[in-house]
Amino acid sequence: MTIKNYLSKTITLLAATIFSISSFAQNNEPMFEEIIVTAEKRSESLQDLSQAVTVLSGIDLDNRQISTFVDLSAIAPGVNVAKNEGFKTVITIRGVGYETNQNAIATPSVSYHLDGIYVASPYSLQTDFLDLERIEVLRGPQGTLFGQNSTGGAINVVTQAPTTDETYGSADLTVGNHGLLKTRAFINKPISENLAMRASFISNKRDGFTENLTNGQDLDDADSVSARVRLSYEPSDTFRANFMAQMFHEDRNGAAQKGIIDPTPDPRQLRQNSLTEHQLDAELFSAVLEWDRENFSIKSLTSYQVDDILVRRDNDRNDLDYLPPFALLPSEYDPETNKQTTITQEINLVSSEPMFGKLDWVAGFFYLNTEIEISILERLDFGFDGVFDPFTIDDVYSYSGDFGFITNSKPERDSTSFYGQGTWNHSDSLRTVFGLRHTKDEVYSAVTNFYGRSGTDILETDGNKVTGRFVVEKDIDDNTMVYGSFTRGYKPGGSNLTYGREDEVAQIVVLPTFQEEIVDAFEVGLKTDLADGRARLNAAAFLYNYEGLQYQATDPEVFEGGVGNIPDSEIYGAELELSTFLSDSVILDLRMSWLDTEITADHLALDNVESEAATNALLGQGIGLFSNEVQIARAGRIQNVRGNELAKTPSFTGNIALNWTNEQNWGELKGTLQYTYRGGFKHRIFNNSQTDIVPNYDVLDIMLGFYPSSAENQHFEIIGKNLFDQDGINARFTDVFGVGATGDELIAPRQIMLRFVTQF
């Protein structure tokens, strides 16, 4: 279906909706409540924020069955969430994402914050949502208050806080097809009149959705445990302290990454030789202290974070017995381990009374230290005999027999920022927002590789950058605000694990270090409540100038890949969010986005799909892997990517949901019916017609909740996800290292679930 058709349908839907609003306008009830968010470090109304923010409450998350970050795809406008490599969650907002996830020191473009704490490791995005109050999705660069790693936006996850009111809790059990067994529970417990505790727990087990016909493994399975304890201490009206300990453990077979040339006809079946395994342990400890002074408040946020991952996988993503000779070089990771330890400290001051009667302000300091330990063993079957023979370092140096890639790397990042933002109230209806942030970033990396390179390389980079924001806000009336903004976002550079060498016969594409990203964003927006609060419409349009886009690059030198920078790109688009009461008991939610992207400068890059095809063709002729002929052939595939689309940027996404409540003699029925469309996109900046075109998909979900009046504290829900059992592609991934294989990860198939909930 064309964009024109979608726009036509959207206009029709909007017209019908506006008619419904108009016909309903004389009724005094119901109306939308004010939504309070902390998107700008202070509590304020969503409708007063001069930026695009989607808020999903804990009830919304349950009704829509949003339990992980991946479930946010297309629900929030302009947001695409993919699971690359089976164990890395990649979030893209408005075309700005994380195209360098194979480099441990490279950072995401969408920052994740948990109760105000910046969570550094992208592996933490694998965790389940646990006992949440709300999620705030901030779309667009956050150049002042959130700083680096927020060039795409930020996601604030707010957990349920303990209260001293009373002891209460809830527990539920969910069962479903594919052997699903999920349990959740929480308890709130007052300890004294000023101290309370809240403990939460999730256990999630499920059989896999996909079968490996070669070795019998059940893939896309689930086996995880999450737990959190929060303590809240408030000894006076002017001081509060919150302490949190959270853990997540996962040990499963891993994700199905079906090779796109795998001939197995069933999308939920594949053939791969090597076993797959995924283990993740994530821990976070935090302390948030707040003091209220006469005209401002002080907040200190401290955290200690550890993420430890182990992965084994079939790196060629195929059973080579079912492919033509030399189609791919057999490869497996056995294993890859990554341990990331992070310390953060933030202090901010937030005004409680306007200075000079006109100025509301925020100021702060942020420090981060991240240490990473990486170990990778990639095995390669140069004999094409289906056996990965043991090898020594001498085999690597002599290029004899089977060998592989061994690396041990210990990168470290230090980052320090100072920021300030003010809002000047010119009048009751006109305001100016202005802010600046200075960031100093340093990376030190000790890299020991054995791919024909001996010794340890010491790589260092540093950066100093000032970013900021300027906004003009204008209230048209009591219920309508328009705004125009300019924001500069920044993401630091870093060092590569592998890179091209000066003494080789072909030009270097991958350098030892890569540069920073800069996004200059222009945005105009509208926020309005209509029909006396019975409808809410928020819209935004934006234009980005994108400098230095970091992407996963390949060098003509065999097995040397890393991060490169694209000089200039352009992104523009528009978003709309509409909520309205169609009746006293029915609410319509509509969210959609339109996006267009283009690389606007000349840039020479090597597509590793093309380079590996050239390599394998020469290997089939008996030419040595590390010969000059191979390097020259690979260099001949270098191309200019100017005019290509950016990766993971669907031109159109949309979500429409109906929420209703119906009272019966026996009790109450609540329901949510939602349709989600995610448009097709190019999965890499190369836009390779053979590998990079990812088709669109759409899904229909339903939730029915039964609340019997005879059992006040119990209810049960019937849940259906992907009712029409679509085999949509959530993510496509091409490995830049080794053999350059491409594989697909599908969305979950149809799931039918029954949940029983009891409260106490």
C-alpha positions in Angstrom: 0.0 0.0 0.0 1.3 3.4 -1.0 1.9 6.4 1.3 -0.8 8.2 -0.6 -3.3 5.5 0.3 -2.2 5.6 4.0 -2.6 9.4 4.0 -6.0 9.1 2.4 -7.1 6.6 5.0 -5.7 8.8 7.8 -7.5 11.9 6.6 -10.7 9.9 6.5 -10.1 8.6 10.0 -9.3 12.1 11.3 -12.4 13.5 9.7 -14.6 10.8 11.3 -12.9 11.4 14.6 -13.4 15.2 14.5 -17.0 14.6 13.7 -17.3 12.4 16.8 -15.6 15.0 18.9 -18.0 17.7 17.6 -21.1 15.6 18.3 -19.8 14.8 21.7 -18.8 18.3 22.6 -21.9 19.2 24.6 -21.4 16.5 27.1 -19.6 17.7 30.2 -18.1 14.2 30.9 -15.7 12.6 30.6 -12.4 14.4 30.0 -8.7 13.6 30.0 -6.7 14.2 33.2 -3.5 16.1 33.4 -0.4 14.0 32.8 2.6 14.9 34.9 6.0 14.0 33.6 9.7 14.6 34.5 11.0 14.9 31.0 12.9 18.2 31.8 14.1 17.3 35.3 11.1 18.8 37.0 7.5 17.7 37.4 5.2 19.4 34.9 2.3 18.9 32.6 2.8 17.0 29.4 0.8 19.6 27.5 3.2 22.4 28.8 6.3 20.7 27.3 7.7 22.3 24.1 8.9 19.0 22.7 7.4 15.7 21.4 6.8 13.3 24.2 4.8 10.1 24.3 3.7 8.9 27.8 2.5 5.4 28.5 1.2 4.7 32.0 1.5 1.4 33.8 -2.1 0.7 32.9 -1.4 1.5 29.3 1.5 -0.9 29.3 -0.6 -3.7 30.6 -3.5 -3.0 28.3 -1.3 -3.0 25.3 0.9 -5.9 26.5 4.1 -3.8 26.3 6.6 -5.8 28.4 9.9 -5.0 26.7 11.5 -2.2 24.8 10.9 -4.1 21.5 7.1 -3.7 22.1 7.5 0.1 21.8 8.0 -0.2 18.0 5.5 2.0 16.2 3.5 2.5 19.4 5.3 5.7 20.0 5.5 7.7 16.7 8.8 7.6 14.9 10.2 4.9 17.2 11.6 1.7 15.8 13.1 -1.0 18.1 15.0 -3.9 16.7 16.9 -6.9 18.3 20.2 -7.1 16.4 22.4 -10.1 16.7 19.8 -11.7 18.9 21.0 -10.1 22.1 21.3 -6.3 21.4 18.3 -4.0 21.4 18.6 -1.1 19.0 16.3 1.9 19.4 15.9 4.4 16.5 13.9 7.6 16.9 13.2 9.8 13.9 16.0 8.1 11.9 18.7 8.5 14.5 19.7 5.2 16.1 22.6 2.8 16.9 24.3 1.6 13.8 27.5 0.6 15.5 26.3 -2.0 17.9 29.3 -4.3 17.0 31.7 -1.8 18.6 31.5 -2.0 22.4 32.8 1.5 23.1 30.4 3.1 20.6 27.4 4.5 22.3 23.6 4.4 21.4 21.8 7.4 20.1 18.8 7.0 22.4 19.6 7.3 26.1 17.8 5.2 28.7 17.1 6.5 32.2 15.6 4.6 35.1 14.1 6.8 37.8 16.4 9.5 36.6 19.5 7.3 36.5 21.3 7.1 33.2 21.7 3.4 32.3 24.9 3.1 30.2 24.9 -0.5 28.8 22.8 -1.2 25.8 22.5 -4.8 27.1 20.2 -3.4 29.8 17.6 -2.8 27.2 17.1 -6.6 27.2 15.4 -6.5 30.6 11.7 -6.9 31.2 9.5 -4.0 32.3 8.9 -4.5 36.0 6.3 -2.7 38.2 6.3 0.6 36.3 4.4 3.9 36.9 5.0 5.2 33.4 7.3 5.4 30.4 8.2 8.7 28.8 9.5 8.6 25.2 11.3 11.9 24.3 11.6 12.3 20.6 14.4 14.5 19.2 17.9 15.5 20.4 18.2 16.2 24.1 21.2 18.5 23.9 20.9 20.1 27.3 19.4 18.2 30.1 20.4 14.6 28.9 23.4 15.5 26.8 25.5 12.9 25.0 24.0 9.7 23.6 20.6 11.4 23.2 21.0 12.6 19.6 17.8 10.5 18.7 16.0 11.1 22.0 15.6 9.6 25.5 13.4 7.1 27.2 12.6 7.7 30.9 11.3 4.7 32.7 9.7 5.5 36.0 9.1 2.7 38.5 6.4 2.6 41.2 7.5 4.2 44.3 7.0 2.9 47.9 4.4 4.6 50.1 3.9 4.7 53.8 0.1 4.5 53.6 -0.5 0.8 54.0 0.6 -2.7 53.2 -0.7 -3.9 49.8 0.4 -5.9 46.8 -0.6 -7.9 43.8 0.3 -11.1 42.1 -0.6 -12.6 38.8 0.0 -15.7 36.7 -0.1 -15.8 32.9 -0.2 -19.0 30.9 -0.4 -19.4 27.2 0.6 -21.3 24.1 4.2 -22.1 23.4 4.5 -23.2 27.0 4.3 -19.7 28.4 4.4 -19.5 32.2 4.9 -16.0 33.6 4.5 -14.8 37.2 4.6 -11.3 38.5 4.3 -9.9 42.0 4.9 -6.8 44.1 4.4 -5.8 47.7 4.4 -2.3 49.3 5.3 -2.4 53.0 5.5 0.6 55.4 8.3 0.0 57.8 7.8 3.2 59.9 6.0 6.5 59.5 8.7 7.8 57.2 10.3 4.6 55.7 8.7 2.3 53.2 9.7 -0.6 50.9 8.4 -1.9 47.6 9.6 -5.2 46.2 8.8 -6.5 42.7 9.5 -9.8 40.9 9.0 -11.3 37.4 9.7 -14.9 36.3 9.2 -15.5 32.5 9.5 -18.9 30.9 8.5 -19.9 27.4 9.3 -22.4 24.7 10.9 -21.2 21.5 9.0 -20.0 18.4 11.6 -21.4 16.0 13.1 -24.8 15.5 16.7 -25.5 14.3 16.2 -28.6 12.1 20.0 -29.3 12.0 20.7 -29.6 15.8 17.2 -29.7 17.3 17.5 -26.4 19.3 14.4 -24.5 20.3 15.2 -20.8 19.5 13.4 -17.6 20.5 12.7 -19.1 23.9 12.5 -17.2 27.2 13.9 -18.0 30.6 14.5 -14.9 32.8 14.1 -13.6 36.3 13.8 -9.9 37.3 13.7 -8.5 40.8 13.8 -5.0 42.3 13.7 -3.6 45.8 13.1 0.2 46.5 13.4 1.9 49.8 11.9 5.4 50.3 12.9 7.4 53.4 11.3 10.9 54.1 12.3 12.0 57.6 11.1 15.6 57.0 9.3 17.8 54.5 12.6 19.0 53.0 14.5 15.8 52.6 13.8 12.5 50.7 16.0 9.5 49.9 15.3 6.7 47.6 17.5 3.5 47.3 17.1 0.9 44.6 18.7 -2.5 43.9 17.7 -4.3 40.7 18.8 -7.5 39.0 18.0 -9.3 35.8 19.2 -12.8 34.9 18.6 -14.6 31.6 19.8 -17.9 30.4 18.3 -19.3 27.2 19.1 -20.9 23.8 18.9 -17.5 22.1 17.3 -15.8 19.2 16.5 -17.3 15.9 18.5 -15.4 13.3 17.5 -17.1 10.1 19.9 -16.5 7.2 18.2 -14.8 4.3 19.6 -17.5 1.9 18.5 -20.4 4.2 16.3 -22.5 1.9 14.1 -23.8 4.7 10.6 -22.8 3.5 8.9 -22.4 6.9 9.9 -19.0 8.4 9.7 -20.5 11.9 12.3 -23.1 11.0 16.0 -22.8 10.1 19.1 -24.9 9.6 22.3 -23.9 11.4 25.3 -26.1 12.4 26.4 -24.4 15.6 24.7 -24.3 19.0 23.3 -20.9 20.2 23.4 -19.7 23.7 22.7 -16.4 25.4 23.3 -15.5 29.1 22.9 -12.0 30.6 23.3 -10.8 34.2 22.4 -7.1 34.8 22.6 -5.4 38.2 21.9 -1.8 39.1 22.2 -0.1 42.5 21.2 3.6 42.9 20.7 6.3 45.5 18.7 9.4 44.9 18.8 12.1 47.5 16.7 15.3 47.4 16.8 18.5 49.5 14.3 21.3 49.3 15.6 24.8 49.9 13.8 28.0 50.0 13.9 28.8 46.3 15.3 25.6 44.7 15.8 21.9 45.2 19.0 19.8 45.1 19.1 16.3 43.8 21.9 13.8 43.9 21.7 10.7 41.7 24.4 8.0 42.2 24.6 4.6 40.5 26.7 1.5 40.1 25.9 -0.8 37.2 27.2 -4.1 36.0 26.2 -6.0 32.8 27.8 -9.3 32.0 26.9 -11.2 28.8 28.0 -14.4 27.1 26.9 -15.4 23.6 27.5 -18.4 21.4 26.1 -18.4 17.9 26.3 -19.7 14.4 28.0 -16.7 12.7 27.3 -17.8 9.1 23.6 -18.3 10.1 23.3 -21.3 7.8 23.9 -25.1 7.4 26.4 -24.9 4.6 25.5 -28.5 3.5 22.3 -26.9 2.1 24.0 -24.1 0.2 26.2 -23.9 -2.9 30.0 -24.4 -2.4 31.8 -21.2 -1.2 28.5 -19.4 -0.7 29.7 -18.5 2.8 32.7 -19.2 4.9 31.6 -21.4 7.9 31.9 -19.4 11.1 30.8 -19.5 14.7 31.3 -17.4 17.9 32.4 -19.7 20.7 32.1 -17.5 22.8 31.8 -13.8 22.9 31.8 -12.3 26.4 31.3 -8.7 27.4 31.4 -7.2 30.9 30.5 -3.5 31.4 30.9 -1.8 34.7 29.6 1.8 35.1 29.6 4.4 37.8 27.5 7.6 37.4 27.0 10.7 39.5 24.7 13.5 38.8 23.8 16.6 40.8 21.1 19.0 39.7 19.5 22.1 41.1 15.9 23.0 40.1 14.2 26.3 40.9 11.0 26.2 42.8 10.3 29.9 42.6 11.0 32.0 39.5 14.1 34.2 39.8 13.2 37.9 39.3 9.7 36.7 39.0 10.4 35.6 35.4 13.1 32.9 35.2 12.6 29.2 35.9 15.9 27.3 35.8 17.7 24.0 36.0 21.5 23.5 36.4 23.6 20.4 36.9 26.7 18.3 36.7 27.0 14.7 35.3 29.9 12.2 35.5 30.2 8.8 34.0 33.0 6.1 34.0 32.5 3.0 32.0 35.0 0.1 31.9 34.5 -2.8 29.4 36.2 -6.1 29.1 35.7 -7.9 25.8 36.7 -11.3 24.7 35.8 -12.9 21.4 36.7 -16.2 19.8 35.5 -16.6 16.3 36.2 -19.9 14.6 36.5 -20.2 10.8 36.4 -23.4 8.7 38.8 -22.6 5.9 38.7 -26.3 4.9 35.0 -26.1 4.2 34.7 -29.6 5.7 32.1 -28.8 8.4 34.7 -29.1 11.3 36.2 -26.2 13.2 39.7 -27.5 13.8 41.6 -26.4 16.9 44.1 -23.7 16.2 47.0 -21.8 17.8 48.3 -18.3 17.5 51.1 -19.7 15.2 48.3 -20.9 12.8 46.9 -17.4 12.7 50.3 -15.8 12.0 51.1 -18.4 9.3 47.6 -18.4 7.8 47.6 -22.1 7.9 44.7 -24.6 8.5 41.6 -23.5 10.2 41.9 -20.4 12.4 39.8 -17.6 13.7 39.6 -14.2 15.3 40.8 -13.8 18.8 40.5 -10.4 20.6 40.8 -9.1 24.1 40.0 -5.5 24.5 39.6 -3.2 27.5 38.1 0.1 26.5 37.3 2.8 29.1 35.2 6.0 28.8 35.2 9.0 31.1 32.6 11.7 30.5 32.0 14.9 32.4 29.2 17.4 31.7 27.9 20.7 33.0 24.5 22.0 31.9 21.9 24.7 32.5 18.5 25.6 31.1 16.2 28.5 31.8 12.7 29.4 30.9 12.0 33.2 30.7 8.4 34.1 31.1 7.9 37.2 29.0 4.2 37.2 29.8 1.4 34.8 30.7 1.3 33.4 27.2 4.9 33.9 25.8 8.0 32.1 27.0 11.6 31.5 25.8 13.6 28.4 26.7 17.4 28.4 26.4 20.0 26.0 27.5 23.7 24.9 27.1 25.6 21.8 28.0 29.4 21.3 27.9 30.7 17.7 27.6 34.2 16.5 27.9 34.6 12.9 26.8 37.7 10.7 26.9 38.2 7.1 25.6 41.2 4.9 26.4 41.4 1.4 24.7 43.9 -1.4 24.9 43.3 -3.8 22.0 45.0 -7.1 21.5 43.9 -8.8 18.3 45.1 -11.9 16.4 44.0 -11.6 12.9 47.4 -11.2 11.4 48.0 -8.3 13.8 50.4 -8.9 16.7 50.9 -6.9 19.9 48.6 -4.5 21.8 47.4 -1.3 20.3 46.7 1.7 22.6 44.1 4.0 21.2 43.0 7.3 22.8 40.4 9.8 21.7 38.9 12.9 23.4 36.3 15.4 22.7 34.9 18.7 23.9 31.6 19.8 22.8 29.0 22.5 23.6 25.4 21.7 22.7 22.2 23.5 23.5 18.6 24.3 22.9 16.5 27.4 22.1 12.7 27.4 22.1 9.9 29.9 21.7 6.6 28.9 23.3 3.3 30.7 22.7 -0.1 29.9 24.3 -2.9 30.5 21.8 -5.5 30.0 24.5 -5.8 28.2 27.8 -5.8 24.8 26.0 -3.4 25.3 23.1 0.3 25.9 22.8 2.6 26.2 19.7 6.3 26.1 19.8 9.4 26.3 17.6 12.8 25.0 18.7 16.4 24.5 17.7 18.4 21.8 19.4 21.9 20.5 18.9 22.6 16.9 20.0 26.0 15.2 20.4 27.3 11.7 20.5 31.1 11.2 21.1 33.5 9.3 19.0 35.7 6.4 20.0 38.2 3.7 19.0 37.8 0.7 16.7 38.5 -2.9 17.6 40.0 -3.6 14.1 40.9 -1.3 11.3 42.9 -1.1 8.0 46.7 -0.8 7.9 48.9 1.7 6.1 51.1 -1.0 4.5 48.4 -2.7 2.6 47.7 -2.5 -1.2 44.2 -1.0 -1.0 43.0 2.3 0.3 42.0 2.4 4.0 38.3 2.7 4.7 38.2 1.9 8.4 40.5 4.1 10.6 41.8 3.4 14.2 39.3 5.9 15.6 36.0 7.4 14.6 34.6 10.8 15.1 31.6 12.4 16.9 28.0 12.8 15.7 26.2 16.1 15.6 22.5 16.6 15.0 21.0 20.0 14.4 17.3 19.7 14.8 14.6 22.3 13.9 11.1 21.5 15.2 7.7 23.1 15.3 4.8 21.7 17.3 1.3 22.0 18.5 -0.3 20.8 21.7 -4.0 21.3 22.3 -6.9 20.0 24.3 -10.2 20.1 22.3 -13.9 19.8 23.2 -13.5 20.9 26.8 -10.8 18.3 27.5 -12.5 15.4 25.8 -9.9 15.2 23.0 -6.2 15.8 23.0 -4.1 16.5 19.8 -0.3 16.8 19.7 1.6 17.2 16.5 5.2 18.0 15.4 7.2 18.6 12.2 11.0 18.5 12.1 14.1 18.9 10.0 17.5 17.4 11.0 20.9 18.2 9.7 23.0 15.1 10.6 26.8 15.3 10.7 29.2 12.4 11.2 26.6 9.6 11.4 28.4 6.6 12.9 27.9 3.4 10.9 29.4 -0.1 10.8 32.1 0.0 8.1 34.2 -2.6 6.3 37.8 -2.3 5.1 39.3 -3.8 2.0 41.8 -5.6 4.3 40.2 -9.0 5.1 38.4 -9.2 8.5 39.0 -5.6 9.3 35.8 -3.8 10.2 34.9 -0.9 12.5 33.0 2.4 12.7 33.1 5.0 10.1 31.4 8.5 9.8 29.1 9.7 7.0 29.7 13.5 6.6 26.2 14.8 6.0 22.6 13.5 6.1 19.2 15.0 6.2 16.0 13.9 8.0 12.6 15.4 7.9 9.2 14.3 9.0 6.0 14.8 10.9 4.1 13.1 13.8 0.6 13.1 15.2 -0.9 11.8 18.4 -4.7 12.0 19.0 -6.8 10.7 21.9 -10.5 11.3 22.1 -13.5 10.0 24.0 -15.9 8.5 21.4 -18.4 8.0 24.2 -18.4 7.9 28.0 -16.7 4.5 27.9 -14.8 4.4 24.7 -11.4 6.1 24.0 -9.7 6.2 20.6 -5.9 6.6 20.5 -4.2 7.3 17.2 -0.4 7.7 16.8 1.4 7.9 13.5 4.6 9.3 11.9 6.0 10.0 8.4 9.7 10.2 7.8 12.1 10.9 4.9 15.9 10.5 5.1 18.8 10.9 2.7 22.6 10.9 2.8 23.4 14.3 1.2 27.2 14.2 0.9 29.6 12.1 -1.1 31.0 9.2 1.0 32.9 6.2 -0.2 32.1 3.0 1.8 32.5 -0.7 1.3 29.5 -3.0 1.7 30.7 -6.1 3.4 28.1 -8.2 1.6 29.7 -7.1 -1.7 33.3 -7.5 -0.3 32.6 -11.1 1.0 31.0 -12.0 -2.3 34.2 -10.9 -4.1 36.3 -12.7 -1.5 34.4 -16.0 -1.8 34.6 -15.9 -5.6 38.4 -15.8 -5.5 38.5 -18.4 -2.8 36.6 -20.7 -5.1 39.3 -20.2 -7.7 42.0 -21.3 -5.2 43.4 -17.8 -4.5 44.6 -17.2 -1.0 42.5 -15.3 1.5 45.1 -12.8 2.4 46.5 -12.3 -1.1 46.8 -8.9 -2.8 44.3 -10.1 -5.4 41.6 -10.4 -2.7 42.3 -7.0 -1.3 42.2 -5.4 -4.7 38.9 -7.2 -5.6 37.3 -6.1 -2.3 38.4 -2.5 -2.9 36.8 -2.6 -6.3 33.4 -2.9 -4.5 33.8 0.5 -2.8 30.8 2.7 -3.6 29.5 6.2 -3.1 26.5 6.1 -0.7 25.3 9.6 -1.5 21.5 9.6 -2.1 20.8 6.5 0.0 18.3 6.2 2.8 19.4 6.0 6.4 19.0 2.7 8.1 15.9 1.6 10.1 13.7 4.5 9.0 10.3 3.4 8.0 8.6 6.1 5.9 5.3 5.5 7.7 4.3 3.9 11.0 1.0 4.0 12.8 -0.9 2.7 15.8 -4.6 2.9 16.5 -6.2 1.6 19.6 -9.7 1.4 21.1 -10.1 1.2 24.8 -13.5 0.5 26.3 -15.3 -0.2 29.6 -18.6 -1.9 29.8 -20.6 -2.5 33.1 -22.6 -5.7 33.4 -24.8 -7.2 36.1 -21.9 -9.6 37.0 -19.2 -6.9 37.1 -17.2 -4.9 34.6 -15.6 -5.7 31.2 -12.6 -3.8 30.0 -10.9 -4.2 26.7 -8.2 -2.9 24.3 -8.1 -3.6 20.6 -5.0 -2.2 18.8 -3.7 -2.3 15.3 0.0 -1.5 14.6 1.6 -0.9 11.2 5.4 -0.6 10.7 6.5 0.4 7.3 9.3 -1.2 5.4 12.8 0.2 5.5 16.5 -0.3 4.5 18.4 -2.1 7.2 21.8 -0.5 6.4 23.0 2.7 4.7 24.2 0.7 1.7 20.5 0.1 0.6 21.7 -3.2 -1.1 18.8 -4.5 -3.1 19.7 -8.2 -2.3 20.0 -7.9 1.5 18.8 -4.5 2.9 15.1 -4.2 2.0 13.0 -5.1 5.0 9.2 -5.3 4.2 6.4 -3.8 6.2 4.3 -5.7 8.7 1.1 -5.1 10.6 -0.3 -6.8 13.7 -3.6 -6.9 15.6 -3.7 -7.4 19.4 -6.6 -7.6 21.9 -7.0 -7.7 25.6 -10.2 -8.4 27.5 -10.3 -7.9 31.3 -13.1 -9.4 33.4 -13.7 -7.8 36.8 -16.5 -9.8 38.6 -18.3 -7.8 41.4 -18.3 -11.0 43.5 -14.5 -11.0 43.7 -13.5 -7.4 44.3 -9.8 -8.1 44.5 -9.5 -10.6 41.6 -9.8 -10.3 37.9 -8.7 -12.2 34.9 -7.6 -11.2 31.3 -7.7 -12.9 27.9 -4.9 -11.7 25.7 -4.3 -12.2 22.0 -1.1 -10.9 20.3 -0.5 -11.0 16.6 -3.9 -12.5 16.1 -3.4 -13.1 12.4 -0.1 -14.8 13.0 2.0 -12.5 10.8 5.7 -13.5 10.1 6.9 -9.9 10.2 10.6 -9.1 10.3 11.5 -7.2 13.4 15.2 -6.9 12.6 17.6 -7.8 9.9 21.3 -7.9 10.7 24.5 -8.2 8.5 27.6 -9.1 10.4 30.4 -6.7 9.5 33.1 -9.0 10.9 34.1 -12.3 9.5 31.8 -13.7 6.8 29.3 -10.9 6.4 26.2 -13.2 6.7 22.7 -11.6 6.9 19.9 -13.0 9.1 16.3 -12.1 10.1 14.7 -12.0 13.5 10.9 -12.2 13.3 8.2 -10.7 15.5 6.6 -13.1 17.9 3.9 -15.4 16.3 0.3 -15.5 17.5 0.1 -15.8 21.2 -3.0 -16.6 23.2 -2.7 -16.0 27.0 -4.8 -16.1 30.1 -3.8 -14.0 33.1 -5.3 -14.3 36.6 -4.6 -11.3 38.9 -5.2 -11.1 42.7 -4.7 -8.0 44.9 -4.2 -7.9 48.6 
